[in-house]
Structure formats: C-alpha cells, structure tokens
Amino acid sequence: MRMRRRAALAAPILAALVAGCAGTTGVGYYWQSVTGHLRLMQAARPVNDWLADAHTPEQLRHKLAVAQRIRAFAVSELALPDNASYHRYADLHRRAAVYNVVAAPPLSLTLQTWCFPVAGCVGYRGYFDEADARRFAQSLSGDLEVSVYPVPAYSTLGWMNWAGGDPLLNTFIAYPEGELARLIFHELSHQVAYASGDTEFNESFATTVERLGGTRWMASQASDAVRAEYAVFDQRRRSFRALTLSVRQRLQAIYQDTTLDADEKARRKAAAMAEFRHRYQDLRHEWDGFSGYDRFVTQANNASFAAQAAYDGLVPAFEALFERGGRDFARFYDAVHALAAMPREERHARLRRLVPDGTAVASSGAHTRP
C-alpha cells in the first residue's frame, strides 16, 4: 500500500471558482484548476445510483456502503457538517485527484509559497494533470529542492456543496476501512474551520479530528477482523512517522545552527539523509519487506519533509485544546473558530502554550504526511 497523501485544501481551485481566473499566478493555471474540478464534479453520480446499478463491482458496492456509514457517523458522533459532500462517487480513471508541487531551499525546511485570492498563501501548487505538475516542477529546479506527489482527495471547504459537494473518489475508496474513515473526517474538518494562508493550522486541526474520529470509529463500528488488519497498518505508519519526525528535527537543527557554514551544513545534511535511509531499511526488515513508503524515502528532500510537517506540527496543541473542552467536539470547534479569527502569530502562540516544552512537533511552516 502506498503512503497516503492529501491536498486537503484546494486553494487554487477555490480561488479560481470564487475569485475568477485572474492574478499574478496566470490565467492558464487557474483555467486548469477550474476545468479539472468541473470534470471531476461531472463524473460524480449519487452513491445510491451506484449501489442500485447491477454493473457496480461488489467490492466497490461494499466500500460505498461503508463510506455512507462513515459519513453518517461523522455527523452523529463528531459533529461534522451534514451536507452534500461525500454522498456522490466518481471514477476518475487515474491514480490521484490532483498532483501537488512543493519546493524548498537546499538548507531550509521552509516551503516556497504561492498566494491566491480567498484561500491566502499556501506552500504548494496543485495540478489535475501530472505532466503539467512535472513541467512546473522542472521550471523550479536549480536553487530549490522540488517534490511532486499524487494527492487522492482535496476539500473545497464547503463552497461547492450547492453543486453536489466534494465526492468520494476511486483514488481513495479502496483504502482500509479505518483509513477511509480518517480521510473523510479529515476532509470534512476543512469545512468546519479555515484560517486563510495558514496551512499548518488548517492541516493540523484536520489531522487532529481524523485521529480522534478514526479512533472512535474503529472502537465502536469496526469488526474485530478490520481492527486487527488496521492495527498492523497503523503501527507501521506510527513507526515511519516517528522516523521522519526525528529526521526533520535533526535537519532543522542543522539548518538553524549559526556556527556552521553552508558547506558543513550540506555535509551534515547528507549524513542525516543517509542515516534516514539506513534506518528505513531496518524498519522494512521488521515489516517483512513491506514497501509502502519506498517512494517517499527514495525521493525524500527538504520539500517533501517540509510538506509532511504541516499535518503534524500543531496536533499536540489541538489535542490539548480538545481535552480542555471536555472532549466535546462542538466546544472544540468553537474554540478552533476563535483561534482562526486571530492573527497568525497570536493563534500559534496560544496553541504553543497549550503543550509542555518539547511536546509539539517542530514546525516548518509547511505542508503533507503519511
């Protein structure tokens, strides 16, 4: 199984649909965002139609039925929005909904950002066509480390619910049940609260909801067999996440060390990356050769590590906020709304005060995650 990655926020798509195809980013980029999203929406049909269709494969029929149970659970147990999203399904006949391009300097974990109307500044550019994404990535190479990765799902923040909402897609419908639940909870969370231009806040909040919700789903709704299968999957992910976190922290320390010149930083960076790949091979041996993270490890660079960080960076603080509110989701969302209305520095300062020193994941101002 491949490592799961998400765009989660369709910033350029949202900007194009709401603000029109204009701006410094270029009409062509907005045009591919609009047309790509419209084709995706046009491919979607109500889940009930798929379930009633005798030609629907049995495995897909089962997954769609499970997804509808997950959707109802999101409303009844997690207080997530009850709207049109995830009541339709589309087969895009490709492996990803969009392809994201991220870039970072050779001695930094700070992503280059692009700014859009409404959505603010984000550390990625999304393309519906992989060839377009790779052409843009090629144009950035030189002084930047660049990564292109497939994204199975994204959220339009509820702006498109009038037109049918965000659909279920072939790019993620076959995920293990626990992972499918987490993804749906994550994407719905983006319709609850959104801070313009603050990817780390938005993604960490959604990751917190997906983890809390996923735990509840597996405990109360999944069968023993599903829980056992997912436990193996989740343990591998936890081990890999711990490994990549340690590498990010080591790289961050190297880059921020003012006593080192650029050549010495580059040498230590190379040593850290070599150790990362060696430690990953040890994990693979423990996993009996499971290779789901091979692509990330092979292509890992500052851009991919920085992109990963946004999904985890503020999660401990959001978890503390959830506990402070008595583990009540509605109260939690109210508190997150209040934070989203604050200036970026103030909201991050308040979140940092919620956790002991060293608990929060090192922040890089970035964006993706396994």
N, C-alpha and C positions, 0 to 999 in steps of 0.2 A: 504494500500500500504506500502511495506517495505521501509525502509530508503535506499537510493541509495548509493552504494559504488563502487569505481573503483580502479583497479590496476593502470591503465593508462600507466605505464611503465613496460614492460615485461623484466626486467633486466636479470633474469636468463635465460629466453628463448632466448633473444637476444645474451647473452654471449655464450650459448650453440651452437646456429646456426652459429655464426660468428667465435668464437674462438675455438670451438671443445669441446669435453667432457673431460676436464681435469682441475685440480686445487685442491685447498685445500677444496673446498666445497664437493667434492666427485663425482665420476662418476655416481653413482646411481641418485643423484639429477639432474644432467644435463640430464641424459638419460630420466627421466620422463618429463623434460621440452621439449626436442626435440620431443619425441613420442607423447606427449599430444598436442603440437602445430600442428604437422603434421596431426594427426587425425582430429583436428579442421579444418584445411585447406582442407582436403579431403572431409569433409562433406559439404562444401560450393558449391553452384551452382549459376550461374548468376541470378540476380534478374529478368531479363526478362524471364528466363525459368520458374521461379515460377509464374510470372504473367500470362504466357501463359498456365500453367498447369490447366486443369479443376478441378483437385482434391485439389488445393490450397484453404484452407478456406477463405471465403470472408473477414473476419476481418484481416487475415494475408495479403491478397492481398491489402487491403486498406492501412495498415501500411507500406508495402513495397513501395507502390506508394508514400506515404508521405515522406518516407525516401529518395527516389530518388530526390524529390523536395528539401528537406533539403540539400542533397549532392550538388545539383546544386547551391543553394543559398550560400553555404559555399565558393564556388569558385567565384561566380559573385559579392557577396556583402562583403565577409570577407577576400578575397584574400588568402584563404586556398588552399592547393595543389590540383591540378586537376590530379588525378592519379587513379590507380586501386582500392584503398581502398573504401569499403562500396558500391560496385556495385555487391556484391555477398551476399548470405544469407545461414546460416547453422542452423539447429535444432540439438542441442547437447543432447537433451533429459535429461537435468539436469538443476538445478536452477542457476548455476553460470558457468562462463568461467573458473575461477581459484578460489582457496581459499588461502587467504593470512594469514600468521602468523606474528604477531608483538609482541615484548616483551620490557618491560621497568622495571627499578628497582622500588622497593616499595615506594621510596621517591624521584622520579625524573620523569620528562616528556621527558627525552631523550631516544629515541629508541635505542635498540641494532641494530648494522648494520652488514651486510654481503657484502663482496666485490666480484665483478665479472669482468672478462675481458670486455673491451669496455664500459660497462654500468657504471662502477665505484661502489661505495659503496652505498647501499640503506638500508632503515630501515624495510625491510620485506623479507619474503621468500614465493614464490608462488608455489602452487601445483595444478595439474589438478584433483587429487583425494582427496576428503575431508578426507577420512580415513588417507591418508598419511600426510595431513596437521595436523590433530589432534594428530597423533603419534609423529610428530616432536614437536608440542606444548607441549605435555606431557613430552618430554625429556628436555624441557627448564624450566619447573616449579620448584619451590624451592625458589631461591633467586630473581626470576623475576616474574612480573605480565605479563600474556600472553593472547592474544586475537586471535581468528580465525574468519575470516569473509568472506562471499561469495562476489566475485567480478564479475559483469556482463560483463565487457569489459576490454580489455587492448590494448596497442599500441605497435607495433614492430618498431616504429619510421621511417617507410617507407622502411626499409631494405627488406621487403618481397613483395613489390609491383610488382617485376618481376614475382612472383609466384601467383599473384592474389590479393595481398593486404589483409588488415585486413577486415574480413567480418562482415556484420550485423549478429546478433545472436538472437536466441529465448530468451536469458536471459535478453534482454532489448527492443526488438522490440515492446512489448505491452505497453511500458511507455506512459504516456500522451504526446501529441504532443510537447508541449514546452520542456518537459524533454528529449524526444528523440532528439530534435534538439540540446539541450545543450550538451548531451553526445557525439554526433557526432562531434560537433565543438570542444569539449574538446580533444577528441582523435586525431583528425586531427591536432590540435595545436602542439602535440608532434612531428609531422613530420616537423614542421617549425623550432623549436629551441630546443636544448637539451644541458644541462651542465652536464657532467659526474660527478656522485657522489653527485649531489645537488638536492635531491628530492624536497625540499621546493621551490626552484627556479622554477623547471620544472612544478610542480603541480600548484603553484600559478599563473604562466603565463597561463597555460591551463585553469584554472578556470576563470581568467580574460576574456579570449577570449570567453569562453562558456557563461559567463554572458552578455557580450556586444552583442555577436551574438544572444543569446536567446532573449534578449530584442528587437532587430531589427526584428527577425523572428516573434515574437508574435505581434508586432505593425503593420507589413506590410503584413504578409502572413496568419495569423490565423483568423478563423472566430470569430464572437462575442461569440458564444457558447463555443468555445475552450478557448478563452481568459478568459471568466467568470469561467469556470471549473478550469483552471490553476491558476487563481488568488487565489482561496481557497487553493490549494496545495502549492503554493509558499509562502503564508502568514504563513502557518503552519511551513514550513521549516525555514523561517526567524526567527520566534519566537523561534524555537528549537535551531537554530544556535546561537542566542543571549544568550540563556540559557547556552549552552555548552561553549561558549566563556567566560562567566562570571565565570564558574566553573574552566576552565583551568587557567584563570588568578589568581583566588583565590588559587588553588593548587600550581601554580608556585611561588606565594608569600610565601606560607608556606614552600615550599622546599628550597627556597633561603634565608630564614631568619636565619642568623648565630647565633642569640641569643637563638634559640630553640634547645633543644637536640632531639634525634631521637624519644624518647617516646612521647614528646609533639607534634612533627610534625605528628606522627601517629595518635594521638588523634584528632588533628585539621583536619587532612585529613578525618578521619571517620565522623566528624561533617559536613564537606563540602559535602561529598558524600551523607549523609543522607538528607541534605537540598536540594541537587540537585534532588533527587528522589521525595521529597515532592513537590518541585516547578514544577516538570514534571507532577505530578498528577493534579495540578491546571491547567496546560495547557490542559491536556486531558479533564478536565471538560469543559473548554472553547471551546474545539473542539468537544463537544458532544460525547466524548468517542473514538474518532479516536485513533487507537493504533499502528500506523505505526512505531513509534520509541521505542516501548516497549522492543524489543530485545536488542537494544543498551543500554538502560537505565539499564536493568536488569544485563547485563554483563559488564557494564562500569568499567574501571580501568585505571591505568596510561597508559597502552599500547594503549587502544582504544582512549583515549583522545589525546595522543601524535600523533597517526596515523592520527587522524582527522585534527590536526593543520596544517599540511603541505599544505592542499588545500586552506587555507585562509590566512596564515601568511603574505605573501607579496602582496596580492591582492590590497590593497590601493595604494601601491607604483606603481604597474603596471598600475593601473587605472590613476594615475597621469602622468605616462610616456605616456600613450595613449593620454591624453588631451594635453600634451606638444607637441606632434607631430601633432596637429591639427585634432585629431580623424581620422587619415588616417591609415588604417591597414598596408599597405606596409611600411610606415615610422616607424610605431610601431614595426613591425617585424625586420626591420633593426637595430633599437635601441636594441632590445632584443638579436639579434645575437651578437652585440658588447659586451653586458654585459656577455653573455655566454662564450665569449672568454677570459674573465678576470679571475684572481684567485678568488676563492670563497669569501674570506673576502672582497676583493675590490668591487666585484659586489654587495654584500649585503650592504656594506657601502653606495654605490651610490644610491641604492634603498631606503635605510632608509632616506637619505637626501631629497628625493622627497616628503615626507609627514610630516605634523606637528607632534610634540611630542604627543604620546598617540593615534594617528590615526591608526597606523599599529597594526595588531593583534599580540599578544605576540607569539614569535617564540619558538619552542621547538626542532627544528631540526628533524621533524617527517614526518608522512605520513597517511589519508582518510577523508571523510567528508560526511555529509548528503546533 
